[in-house]
Amino acid sequence: MVGGEIVSLGREGGSLLVKAIPYFIARRIFTEERLRSEVRVSLRANTPVSIGGNPARLSVYLRMVNLSNIDVRVDRIVADVWFGQPTATLLNVVPFDVPARTEREDVYLHTVLSRDVVEQAFVVSKQSGAHMFMDFTIVCTSKVRNFIIHEHVERGLDSVPFAGSYEK
């Protein structure tokens, strides 16, 4: 982008006093650190993780909140999941938008697991204090700059529903 371009901020009807600013000013205001802190990622409150089914599958549902005044496009998400040992890598390579000052709870990742991995997760889940660890790498773009969010999530396996013959 050229330094003289104008960047539109937010959505129509927003409460911003300034609707557009020059590109070079927007880049100074919306640093990578600021955008990373204003785009929040967490597990969805309602059944965020499930394991099992036929074929056996691991599904992770996310909530993304964009607190910034810049529309953000999520280009891809990579999640490494561990329960006791490296278990699976989940990918979402279908880009989607998170408009300024909005949230989405329809973001999900899933992968098919072997029966052995599901059995291992089920056995580990029976142990006291067993946890699942997830490391997310989320690649985002915007009109102002590109940035990457790294998020680490830990969740007790006792709260993860197992479907099919592995129901608790």
GIFENFEN-V316386 format. One record per backbone hydrogen bond with DSSP energy under -1.0 kcal/mol. NH is the residue of the N-H (numbers start at 1). CO is the residue of the C=O. E is the energy in kcal/mol with one decimal. If there is no record, write none. Layout:
{{NH/CO/E} {NH/CO/E}}
//
This chain:
{{5/2/-2.0} {7/21/-3.2} {9/19/-3.2} {10/69/-2.6} {14/11/-1.6} {21/7/-1.9} {23/5/-3.5} {24/3/-1.1} {26/22/-2.3} {27/23/-2.3} {29/25/-2.2} {30/26/-3.1} {31/29/-1.3} {35/31/-2.5} {36/32/-2.8} {37/33/-2.0} {38/34/-1.5} {39/35/-1.3} {40/65/-3.0} {42/63/-2.1} {44/61/-2.4} {50/59/-2.1} {51/161/-2.4} {52/57/-1.9} {57/52/-1.8} {58/111/-2.7} {59/50/-2.6} {60/109/-2.9} {61/48/-3.3} {62/107/-3.5} {63/42/-3.1} {64/104/-2.9} {65/40/-2.5} {66/102/-3.1} {67/38/-3.5} {72/98/-1.8} {73/141/-3.0} {74/96/-3.1} {75/139/-2.8} {76/139/-1.2} {77/92/-2.1} {78/137/-2.4} {79/90/-2.7} {80/135/-2.4} {81/88/-3.0} {82/133/-2.7} {83/85/-1.6} {87/81/-2.8} {88/81/-1.6} {90/79/-3.1} {92/77/-2.2} {96/74/-1.7} {98/72/-3.3} {101/68/-1.2} {102/99/-1.1} {104/64/-2.9} {107/62/-1.0} {109/60/-2.6} {111/58/-1.8} {113/56/-2.4} {118/114/-1.9} {119/115/-2.7} {120/116/-2.4} {121/117/-2.5} {122/118/-2.5} {123/119/-2.5} {124/120/-2.7} {125/121/-2.4} {127/124/-1.5} {130/127/-1.7} {132/155/-3.4} {133/82/-2.6} {134/153/-2.9} {135/80/-2.4} {136/151/-3.4} {137/78/-2.7} {138/149/-2.8} {139/76/-2.5} {140/147/-3.0} {141/73/-2.7} {147/140/-2.2} {149/138/-2.7} {151/136/-2.2} {153/134/-3.1} {155/132/-2.6} {157/130/-2.3} {159/156/-1.4} {160/157/-1.5} {163/51/-2.8} {166/163/-1.1} {167/164/-1.5}}
//
